[in-house]
Every structure is written in C-alpha cells, then in structure tokens.
C-alpha cells in the first residue's frame, strides 16, 4: 500500500470511527467556538456550522499527504454537503504567501 493510499484510508477510518461514536458524542459538551481568518478576507467561526458534522483538517504547504488529500476532501464534501457535512481546513504555515501559493495549485 503506497503512502497516499494509506493516508486516504487513515482519513476514511477516522471518519468511520467518528460516525460510529457520534451518538455517544451527542450528549457531550459542544466544541468550544473559535474564529480564524479565512480566505478572501473572511472569518471562519465554528458556530456558523452549528448542527452540521464538521471534519476539522490541519494542513501545510510543505505537507505531501496534504497535497494529495485536498481533491479527496473536495469530493467528500461535495458528496455529503446535502447531509450537512462540512470540512474546515486550517492552515499551519507561518507564511500566508506559502498557503496562498499552495491553494492556487490545490483549491
């Protein structure tokens, strides 16, 4: 199994585990709200996704598996958008320019 396939299966297994335990999580306390700068001078607030299943992804421009996961995540979000599934991708680069360059090649 190559690295990209392993990464894909890791992400899928995490989503499956989350969905299996989501009924137990429904009685847990809600996630703490946060706000982060988004693309195009927007702000992303977790509270804006209330009532939806949110997959929180951390990525960086130097991360090879991240580059391969973006098309997969785009497909996943498009496939489950009508079921209130959202992906919030949080960039960890120290340079906004590096993140913007990455997003030009990997929207």
C-alpha positions in Angstrom: 0.0 0.0 0.0 1.6 3.3 -1.0 1.6 6.4 1.2 -1.3 8.2 -0.5 -3.5 5.2 -0.2 -2.5 4.7 3.4 -3.3 8.4 4.1 -6.7 8.1 2.4 -7.5 5.0 4.4 -6.5 6.7 7.6 -8.8 9.6 6.9 -11.6 7.3 6.0 -11.2 5.2 9.1 -11.2 8.4 11.2 -14.5 9.4 9.6 -16.0 6.0 10.2 -14.9 5.9 13.8 -16.4 9.4 14.3 -19.7 8.3 12.7 -19.8 5.2 14.9 -19.4 7.1 18.1 -21.3 10.2 17.2 -24.5 9.1 19.1 -22.3 8.9 22.2 -20.9 12.3 21.5 -24.3 13.9 21.1 -24.6 14.1 24.9 -21.1 15.5 25.3 -20.5 19.2 25.6 -20.3 21.1 22.3 -17.0 22.1 20.9 -15.7 25.5 22.0 -16.3 28.2 19.4 -13.3 29.6 17.6 -12.7 32.2 14.9 -9.9 32.1 12.4 -9.1 34.2 9.3 -10.4 32.6 6.2 -9.7 33.1 2.5 -10.7 36.4 0.7 -10.6 38.4 4.0 -13.4 36.4 5.6 -13.6 35.0 9.1 -14.5 31.4 9.8 -16.5 30.8 13.0 -17.2 27.3 14.3 -20.6 28.5 15.5 -21.6 29.1 11.8 -21.6 25.3 11.4 -23.9 24.6 14.3 -25.9 21.4 13.6 -23.6 20.1 11.0 -20.9 17.4 11.1 -17.6 19.2 10.8 -14.4 17.5 9.8 -11.5 19.7 11.0 -8.4 19.2 8.9 -5.0 20.7 9.6 -2.7 21.2 6.6 0.5 23.0 5.5 2.0 23.8 2.1 5.1 21.6 2.8 3.0 18.5 3.6 3.0 16.0 0.8 0.0 14.0 2.1 -2.0 17.2 2.4 -1.5 17.9 -1.3 -3.0 14.6 -2.1 -5.8 14.8 0.4 -7.3 18.1 -1.0 -9.0 16.5 -4.1 -10.3 13.7 -1.9 -11.7 16.2 0.7 -13.3 18.3 -2.1 -15.1 15.2 -3.4 -16.1 14.1 0.1 -17.6 17.5 1.0 -19.4 17.7 -2.4 -20.8 14.2 -1.9 -22.2 14.9 1.6 -22.9 18.6 1.6 -26.7 18.0 1.5 -26.3 15.9 4.7 -24.8 18.9 6.5 -21.2 17.7 6.3 -18.6 20.4 6.1 -14.8 20.4 6.0 -12.9 23.2 7.7 -9.3 23.2 6.7 -6.9 25.0 8.9 -3.5 26.1 7.5 -0.4 25.8 9.7 2.1 27.6 7.5 4.0 30.5 9.1 3.7 32.4 5.8 0.4 33.3 4.3 2.1 33.5 0.9 3.1 29.8 1.1 -0.5 28.9 1.9 -1.9 31.1 -0.9 0.6 29.5 -3.4 -0.5 26.0 -2.3 -4.2 26.9 -2.7 -3.5 28.2 -6.3 -2.4 24.7 -7.2 -4.7 22.8 -4.8 -8.0 24.7 -4.5 
